[in-house]
Amino acid sequence: MDPHVIHNPDLTRYELWLGDEKIGHADYLDVEGVWHFTHTEVDPAHQGKNYAAILMRECFKDIESHQYAKVWPVCPYVVKYMQRHPETESLLAKPLD
């Protein structure tokens, strides 16, 4: 089974699903058109399988393709993901330190 990511704007999050089981999510706050990613989580039973990276990759693809917002990473995982993936730089509200 391949994981898939859906945007759940009612809960201001992206959700990671494996079949019919939600195994993770990335929460954000919309602050004047800048999405502050505050928390990323993958169910402990599914950690170590690259699912958090898949979640963020698909999340950023969706944001970019729909031009939803600029991004400000608050969550340490999202900061590291964006540092390791320079292709996400165009989504940043301001440069990372």
N, C-alpha and C positions, 0 to 999 in steps of 0.2 A: 504494500500500500504506500502510495506517495503522499507526503504531507501537502496540504493546501492552506492558503492564507486568505482570510476574508477581512474586509474593513467593516467594523461595527461602529458607525458614527454615533449611534445612540449611547453607547458606552465609552466613546472616545478611545477606541483601542483597535488594534489589529489582532486577530485571533489566528492561532495555528491549530489546524485540525488534522487528525490522522483517522481517516474513515469518519465515523460519527462521534469521535472522542476529541474534545478540545484539550490539547496538550500544552498550550502555551498562549501567551499574549504579550503585547507591547502597549502600554498605556501612554496617552499623551494628553496635554492640556493645550487648548487653542487660546493663545494670548495674542490678540490683535493680528491674526493671520500667521503667527509663528507657532508651529507645533512643538511644544516642549516635551520630549520623550522622557518620562519620569521613571518608568519601571518596565523591565523586561523579565519574563519568567517562563521557564519550561518545567513541566511536571518532573519531579525527581526521577521517576521511573523511565523517563525518556531523555535524560541529560546525557551528554557525551556522544551524541549522534549527529551533531552539527545542526540541530533543529533551530537553535537561536539565530544562527547565521542565515538560515533559510528564511526564517521569519523576517529578519531585518532586510534582507535582499528583496523579498517580495513586497514588503511594506514600502521601501524606497522606490521601487519600480512603479508601484501604484500612485504614490504621491507625485512622482515626476510625470507620469503619463496623463494624469488628470490635472496637473498643476494646482493641487490643493493648497499648498502652503510652502513656506520655508521651514527648515527644521533647526531646532536647537536641542542638542543632546544633553540631557541632565543625567540620565542613568549611566553608570560607569561602563556597562556593556556596550551601549550605543556609542559612547565616546570612542571606545577602542575599535568598534566595528568601523566607524567612519574614518578613523585614523588609518586603518589597514586597507580601506577601500577608497582610494582617491577619486574614483568615479562618482562618489556621492557628494563631492565638494560643492558642486553647483547647487545643491539643496540647502547648504548651510546659510543660516541667517547672518552669521558673521564667522570669521575664521576661528578654528580651534587653536588653543594655545599649545 
